[in-house]
Amino acid sequence: MRNTHDTEIELTLIRHGKTKGNLEKRYIGVTDEPLLEEEKNRLEKIAYEVPELLFVSSKKRAKETAKILFPGVEMVSLPELDEMNFGDFEGKNYLDLKDNEVYQQYIDSNGRTAFPGGESMEDFANRIEGAFNRVMEQALEDAAKKVTVVAHGGTIMAILWKKLGGDYFSYYVGNGECLQVQVRFAEGKETWNIIS
């Protein structure tokens, strides 16, 4: 990343609005679900500050959320920001999987084992970190101070886990909700801090 001196970026991380799969507590990663109609109405009542740069995952649910929250704002779609690939568990929920031995191994590992036919937490987090490196490079190039990413719960948990450490699942964000992060570049170092 370009060497900068004492630059701060306010990064807003927004999870997409609720979908049918979210309502049913299903693993929805690669499935391209739209938002629920009632969720669109709810999102229209939420006011977030308009960013200088807006990035979204390639999934319909993220793009629809961004269009509702930031009408008329140009968005950059990055497939690398997409949710984790849940492989054989895609579209299923706990009730579907509770008797599945491989699923129980996944639960017992606190999410560390790879989804069969999908991604591991490590591979997913590395992909997400690469996507955020692109986001930050673009922000620095454009001298943007306010950047928003509309993506997925897993996307937000993965980048904060990579940047701040701790428990992956402690960075959970509800549908349509956000976390604000201050990203500071100083003396060749990048520092992330959650501010709200």
PyMOL commands that set and color helices and strands:
alter all, ss='L'
color gray80, all
select helices_A, chain A and resi 20-23+37-43+60-69+79-81+87-89+94-97+101-108+121-142+153-164+168-171
alter helices_A, ss='H'
color red, helices_A
select strands_A, chain A and resi 7-15+53-56+76-77+146-151+178-186+189-194
alter strands_A, ss='S'
color yellow, strands_A
deselect
rebuild
show_as cartoon
